[in-house]
């Protein structure tokens, strides 16, 4: 496997989805291009240590010199977070942690020649580009991976958020003439869902 350099990879990193896949055992990963990247191996190699985030970005997106100062993300332990078989621990982190992880991934996959170089203060980090053995271990073609549920789901509540859906279900139980109950128009209708009904799409 190899890293893909250039603008396409940088764009992928900006929208890097996370999941759980198993080349051997279930792993936390992100998708970059046509590859699943093992976040646990990146963490073990120290590539996700000392994450930083902009502490003070103004609401209109403009940064002053003082606002551009970076802050180390405290109490984030990537080796522990990403050694799990699901993303529950990572999802429980604050939003600034998610952003910091994404920004670090962008740095790791960004090349010096990319037009994204310097966007939002992000600069290339060549440690992954220069580590062929790690890339070989951490990169898995998406076509060859087995997908798992990205989260351990203990319970959930579902809602009739679509009038058409609520009407169709109502027809099944009450007939066409009394399909949609009047209270559906005035309050959200929720019901208990079965976690066993949630599974990865093929």
Secondary structure, 3 states (H helix, E strand, C coil): CCCCCCHHHHHHHHCCCEEEEECCCCEEEEEECCEEEEHHHHHHCCCCCCCEEECCCCCCCCCCCCCCCEEECCCCCHHHHCCCCCCHHHHCCCHHHHHHHHHHHHHHHCCCCCCCCCHHHCCCCCCCCCCHHHHHHHEEEHHHCEEECCCCCCCEEEECCCHHHHHHHHHHHHCHHHCCCHHHHCCCCEEEECHHHCCCCC
